[in-house]
Amino acid sequence: MAQQELILIETLCTHYEIEVSFVDSLYSLGLIEIHTVEHSRFIPEEKVGDLERMIRIHQDLEVNPAGIDVIFNLLRKVDNLKNELAATKNRLKRYELNN
């Protein structure tokens, strides 16, 4: 198994000028994952993009963490519906080609 690159939460908070409590709120809602290694907390590097989106929503739109949770749940549902629609279109095309 490849080792995951982890980024220290305090480093991210300094870089993005956010409070650690904001990250803790996102974690408590299950929006981000946090790994603890030797009493330090980290976020996987591949999840930083999601965190950046959450920070922009929070800062630009003044949405609280609970609102961010709602937004991300709706975005997941939209993605699922897009995938279902694409699969349905593919099945329909195959059906049309066979007739």
N, C-alpha and C positions, 0 to 999 in steps of 0.2 A: 504494500500500500504506500503510495506517495505521501510524503510529509506535507501537511498543509502549511501554507505561509500564514502567519498570524501577525496582526498589528495591534500594538498596545492601545487600549482605550484612551488613556490619558493623552497619548500622542495625537489620536484622531480628534479628541475634544479641543486640544490646543490648536490644531491645524484648522478646524472648521469653526472655531470660536463658539463652542456649545458647552453646556454644563454636563458633567458626568451623570447627574440626575435625569437628564433627558434620555441618555442612552439606557439608564436603568429602567426608565418608564417603558421604553420600546421593548426591552428584554422582558419585563414583567407581562407585557401584552402578547409575547411570543412573536414579535415582529423581527427580531434579530437573535442570532445565537451568540453566546459568549462562552469562551473557553477559559478556564482558570489553570494556569501553570505556575507553580511555585509562588502562590499568593498574588500573582499579577493576572489581570483580566485582559483578554484579547478578543478581537473579532477576526474571523477568517477573511483573508484578502479578497476572495471572490465575492464576499457579501458587502464589501465597502460601497459598491455601486448602489445597492438597495438603500444603504444608510444615507448616502448622498441625496438620493431622491427624497427620503423622509425628511432630511434636514431642509432641503429646498421647500418642500410643502409646508413645513413648520415655520420657516423664516419668511418666505415670500407670501404665503397665504394666511399666516397666523393660525394654523390648524394645530390643535393640541394632539398629544399621542393617541387618545381614543379616536379622534377623527381620522388620524393617519391610519389606524387599524381598519376603520370602515372603508376608507379609500382603497387600501391595498386589497381588502377582501373583494371589493367591487372590481378592481382591475384583474384579479385572478379569475373572477367569474366571466369577465369579458374575454379574457384569453381562452378560457375553456370553451366559451360559445364560438369563438372564431375557429378554434380547432375542430369543433363538432361540425360547423358549417363547411369547412374545407373538406372534411371527410365525407360529408353528405354529397357535396358537389362532385367529388371523385367517384363515388358510387353511382351517382346519376349519369355521369359521363360514360362510365363503363356500361351501364344499362342501355344508354342511347346508342352506343357503338355496336352492341349486340343485336339491336333491332333494325 
